Structure formats: C-alpha cells, structure tokens
Amino acid sequence: MENMGLGCFRVLDFTTAEAGPICSEYLSLMGLDVIRIDHPSARNMAKDDAYFFVAENLNKKCITVNHETEEGKALLRKLIDKADVIVENRAFGFMESLGCGYEDVKKTNPRIVYCAIKPYSKGSPWQDAAWNCTTVDAMGTATYLTGYIGGIPVEPGPQLSNLSACGYAATGILAALYDRENTGKGQYLEVSMQDAVIAHARSAFEKYSINHIVTRVGNAFPTVPDMVPMNLFRTKGEGPEDWALIGCMGEPMVKLLFHAMGRDDLLENPKFDTFEHRAENSQELEQIIADFAVQYEKYDLMELLLGKNRIVSSAVFTTHDVINAPDLREIGLVKKIEDEELGEMWLPACPGVFHDIETKAENPGRPGDANAEVFSEVLGLTGEVAGSN
C-alpha cells in the first residue's frame, strides 16, 4: 500500500448497537472513508440514543437506505460495487436476505474485504440465540474471573465483549487490505465476541496449564495472587472515587514502599521480611498500609509512591478524571465533540498515537445527513435518490 493514503479505502458500515460500530469507528479515526448505512426510520432517534450515535460513529458519513424496497436493495448493491470493505454485525442470514452476503458480493466485487462480527461463531450451538454483552462475557470466562477471592462472579464494568471484538476486527480488516494489495483478492473475516473475550483471558489459560485451577483473585496481581502488598486502599475522603492501588513487584520495591511510608522498621520485622512471610501475614501488613494511605488524597499518594519512588501504584481514575486529564487531552485519547442538540461531549478517540496519520474526531451528524454527498460523489446521482427514503 505504498504511497496510498488510508482515505482511499471505502468502508460500508452495516452495523448496529455497539458491537460493530466501534470497529468501523476505529477505521474512520485512522483515516479510512467510512459510510454508515441506516434505515430511514433511524432519523427519529430519541435524544439519549443520539448521544450513543455520535459517540460510536465519529468521522463517518451517515446515509439512509430503505433496504425493504427493491430500489433500496439495488442502491445497496451499487454502493457495494464501489466499496473496499464491508463491516456488519447483523444476525446470521440478514445480509443474505438483502442480496448482500459475502457470496453475493464477491461475484461483482471480488476485491471486497468482508468482516462479520457475531456474538458466537457460525457453527456454535448458540449462533442464533438471544444475547447481550453480559451473556457473552459469561461465556468468555470474563465474568468467572472477575470478583473477590472466594466471592461470587461479577460482570466486568467495561464492555469487554463489544469493544475487544471490534478491535480485533479492525486489525483483521487492515491485515486483509494489506494482503489484498499483494494478491489482488479480497476475503471474508468473522470475529466472534466470545472468542475475543477468551483471547483477553490468555493469562488465566496459561495458569490453568500449570495447575488446572484458576480462581478469582479480586485486586491481587492476576498471575501471582500471593504477591503482597497488591491491593486497593482507601485514600482521604469518603467518596466512591477515593481509592488507590498500591503494589510491589519484588523485594527492592517493598523496601522502597516501607521507606516512603516512614516505616523502615518493617524491613526488620520477621513477619514481613520475605515474600512468603508477607503472604502469611497479609491482613496485618495491609492494615498498616491502609492506615498510611488514608492520610493522603489519591493523587498526592500517587505522586509520592509512583512519581517520586517508582512504586507500582495509581489513583483509581473515574470517567470524570480521564475526561479532565490534561495529558490525555493533549495526547488526543479524549477529544471534544460539539453538537447543536447535545452540546459538548468528550469522547475516547483512537487508542494510539500516529505520528504521520491525522486522527481527527468529527461529529457524524445524524442518519441521512450525508445522503446528497455520498450519492453524488460515489455514485454520480443527484436529486432525490430512489431507495434512500
């Protein structure tokens, strides 16, 4: 793809909900030309839905096509013939019902890279079952692995199944485009959300290979749960955000922590002088650390331990903390979006820094806003386009 800008690749986005739009959003943030296709009824979204629409479709050109009419289906096929990539996350059989399944598409566009994102792989006994991200997290071991030692499983907070699948799908699409530049052939990709979650739990499978037992470890270090200290501690204040993580990776760091606490005497205490002794007396040691941590604001504690002493530690960041972090704004991880109806929004952008690719983030508008632009520039059609309403 030498001397070819990413903007030369056109992506048709047939996705819905969240387990799909984020994949094509990653591509649009990296500069690919993404056209999102919605049914005309999507224009009538509620205000709450509009927040999600903007957040999940940055930089995309949003059009409407009525796939329930023959004119609309014909319009979709014209667009597909002009596309490099299709991304869809519909139920098995839906795209085929429009004449837009991979086997149909490749007949007229053999260079197409076709990516399907599904909750469960084709052939799974659950491929057509009802689902949401919580069921996929449960089937992907994420729920089992989350929670306190000896406690019940807990649904993870972040949308692991949705977003991890989208990340893997975007990576696969770029790899397929690179392959196409060498072979001239497109290909079909399928990414299962369940598979993506399982891939995130690879350290648990490595541990299982050793002793065939993997249990929840709470806030302990996942692969070495006996490592002490490694836990969350309340800091000054009584809010749900007033917490910090404090941990030590090895003996030198333990010594640094005890010194930073003003407790060099703990170095000579036989209860805490070795890894094994600290594990045996973890509750007593963690109470000592808790009494120390609660004297500090969480960011002051982070500066003392992580900043000045290079001890593994961190304030527990909230969404508000991330949005208002000057460094993250400067890096571009979060970007400001203005919307006439919704006002100012700060949203996660592309998770990475590209020195030679502009990762802008622009408001996509609403379904149908780009109809005139897309149908004119891509298909050469002007005026009212049959099948778009």
C-alpha positions, 0 to 999 in steps of 0.5 A: 500500500505504498504511497496510498493514503488510508482515505482511499479505502471505502468502508460500508458500515452495516452495523448496529448497537455497539458491537460493530460500530466501534470497529468501523469507528476505529477505521474512520479515526485512522483515516479510512472513508467510512459510510454508515448505512441506516434505515430511514426510520433511524432519523427519529432517534430519541435524544439519549440514543443520539448521544450513543450515535455520535459517540460510536460513529465519529468521522463517518458519513451517515446515509439512509437506505430503505433496504425493504424496497427493491430500489433500496436493495439495488442502491445497496448493491451499487454502493457495494460495487464501489466499496473496499470493505464491508463491516456488519454485525447483523444476525446470521442470514440478514445480509443474505436476505438483502442480496448482500452476503459475502457470496453475493458480493464477491461475484461483482466485487471480488476485491471486497474485504468482508468482516462479520462480527457475531456474538458466537461463531457460525457453527456454535450451538448458540449462533442464533440465540438471544444475547447481550454483552453480559451473556457473552462475557459469561461465556468468555470466562470474563465474568468467572474471573472477575470478583473477590477471592472466594466471592461470587462472579461479577460482570466486568464494568467495561464492555469487554465483549463489544469493544475487544471484538471490534478491535480485533476486527479492525486489525483483521480488516487492515491485515486483509487490505494489506494482503489484498494489495499483494494478491489482488483478492479480497476475503471474508473475516468473522470475529466472534465476541466470545472468542475475543473475550477468551483471547483477553483471558490468555493469562488465566489459560496459561495458569490453568496449564500449570495447575488446572485451577484458576480462581478469582483473585479480586485486586491481587496481581492476576498471575501471582495472587500471593504477591503482597502488598497488591491491593486497593486502599482507601485514600482521604475522603469518603467518596466512591472515587477515593481509592488507590492501588498500591503494589510491589513487584519484588523485594527492592520495591517493598523496601522502597514502599516501607521507606516512603511510608516512614516505616523502615522498621518493617524491613526488620520485622520477621513477619514481613521480611520475605515474600512468603512471610508477607503472604502469611501475614497479609491482613496485618501488613495491609492494615498498616498500609491502609492506615498510611494511605488514608492520610493522603488524597489519591493523587498526592499518594500517587505522586509520592509512591509512583512519581517520586519512588517508582512504586507500582501504584495509581489513583483509581481514575473515574470517567470524570478524571480521564475526561479532565486529564490534561495529558490525555487531552493533549495526547488526543485519547479524549477529544471534544465533540460539539453538537447543536442538540447535545452540546459538548461531549468528550469522547475516547478517540483512537487508542494510539498515537500516529505520528504521520496519520491525522486522527481527527474526531468529527461529529457524524451528524445524524442518519441521512445527513450525508445522503446528497454527498455520498450519492453524488460523489460515489455514485454520480446521482443527484436529486432525490435518490430512489431507495434512500427514503 
